[in-house]
Amino acid sequence: IPVEPFDLVVFGGTGDLAQRKIIPGLYRRFWAGQIPADSVIIGAARSGMDDDGYRALARAAIDEFVTADKRDVAVIDAFLATLGYVAIDAKGTGGWDALKGRVRKNVVQAFYFSVAPSLFGDIAERLHAHDIAGPNSRIVVEKPFGRDLASAQALNGVLAKHFNEAQIYRIDHYLGKETVQNLMAVRFANMLFEPLWKAEYIDHVQITVAETVSVDGRGAYYDKSGAMRDMVQNHMMQLLCLIAMEPPYHFDPDAVRDEKLKVIRALDPVKPEDIVRGQYLAGDGQGGYLAHAENKDSKTESYIALKVNISNWRWKGTPFYLRTGKHLRARTSEIAITFRAPPHSIFDDADGWRENVLVIRLQPNEGMNLMVMIKEPGPGGMRLTQVPLDMSFAEALGEEGADIPDAYERLIMDVIRGNQTLFMRGDEVEAAWRWTDPIIQGWEARGDKPKGYDAGSSGPEDALMLMHRDGRRWREIR
Ligand code: NAD
C-alpha cells in the first residue's frame, strides 16, 4: 500500500549507513510502488555537494547494495528525481535556511538523524530555531542510544526539549526484522503455545545471537562498547521482552511497549557468577581481539553469556540464558524454549526421553522446529525417541515468503505511516540501561578480564559451566 507523499531529510545523508541501508532501502520501497514520486528526500551533511552530486552518490549506492533484479534504469531515474542535497553544519548556521526552503509544511515530514549522537541536540535545536520542524514532524534517531543510563537520559532530555515522545522514533533495526515480528504472531495468533508459556511448563529459555564476523575494521568503535552494550542491552533485550511479555490488549504501539517495559522492570540484578565474558584469541591466520582493538590491555568483551531471572508470576523459576559473540563457529540467531518433563512417566524404559524444545530460528533460514517424542519404530517394545517437526517459513510460503523487505525499509515506512510499535520508547531504553549499568559497573570495579576463546569456536569454556551447574546445556552453535 503506497504511503502519502512525504518529505524526508537524512542528516548524515552521505555517511556509511545512508549509503548502505537508508538510500538502498528507500529505493527498494520506491521500486515496490510504495513511495509516491512527488515525495522529497533530502540528504543533509557536511560535504559540499549539489543535487546532482548527491544523485550520483545515491546511484552508486543503489548499484552496490540493491540486487540486480530490482535495478531498473527508468525506476532508478525516477527515484533519483525525488532526491536533493543541502550542505549543512550541524554545529553552525550554514545551510539551515537553504534546508528550510526545500521542505514542505503540508506533508508528513521526517528527519532522520543518521549522525553521531553527539550531534542530536544541535540538530534538534536548529530544526526549531530555523522554523523547519513543526509539531507534526517526526525524528528518527540511530543507535547507540547512550552508553549508560546517564547518557541515555541526557539524550532523551535533549530531544524532549524540542520534540514530544510521539514524534521520536528510536531505531533498533533488530525490531524491524520480519523474523522478530513473527515472534509476536507465533505467540499471539496461535492457541497452541500461549497456555504453556509460563514457568509451570517451561524449564528454561535460551537466546543465542552468534556471529562469525570479528571486529576487524571497526575495533576502535567496538572496543568502547562490547557485547553487553552493543547487543544485550538493545537487541537481545528486545527478543527477551517479546518472548516474556504479557499479551498486549492490541497490536498498538503503546500497548506493546508498555508490556515490554514491564518485563524489563521485572528483571533481577545479575550476579557476577551468572555472567561469562569472553574475548576471541588469534587463530585461522587472523589476529585476535586485542590486535583488532589496538588496545593491548583491552578488557572489552566480544562474547557474553548470562543467566537472567525474571521476577514475576509468569516466569519465576524459569531462567533465560542469553549468549552472543563475535568470531564464533556459525552465524545463527535462535530462541529455544525447553519444556519441563511430563509430571509422571507411564513408560518403563524412559531412556530415550528428551525434553520438548521449541526452537524459533531467526537466521539463517527462518523457521520453527519442535522436538517431540514418539515411539521408536520397530519390534523393540515401547522405546522412545525424539524427532523434529521442522519447518522453514520460506519453504512453507513458497515464492511469496522469499521477498522480505530489509529491516530499515520497513522501519522507514513505519515512520512515514506514523506507527511507533517497532521503535523503542524513551522509558524502555532507560529501563534497559538501569538494569545493564550495575552489571557493567560491577565488572569494571572488579577489573574482571574476559576469558579467551578460540576464534571459530562456540565461545569460552566457562560459558558451558554456566549451564552445566544448573544441570542444563547450551544448544550447539551451527
Ligand atoms: P559516518 O561517519 O559514515 O557518517 C556521518 C555523517 O554525518 C556524514 O554524512 C557526515 O557528513 C555527517 N556529519 C558529521 N558531522 C557533521 C556536522 N557537524 N554537520 C553535518 N553533518 C555532519 O557514520 P555512519 O556509519 O553513517 O553512522 C551514522 C549514525 O548511525 C551513527 O550514530 C552510528 O552510530 C549509527 N549507526 C551506524 C551503523 C552503520 O552500519 N554504519 C549501524 C547502526 C547505527
Residues whose N, C-alpha, C, O or C-beta is under 5 A from the ligand:
A	BS01	NAD	G12 G13 T14 G15 D16 L17 A18 A44 A45 R46 S47 I88 D89 A90 K91 S114 V115 A116 P117 E142 K143 P144
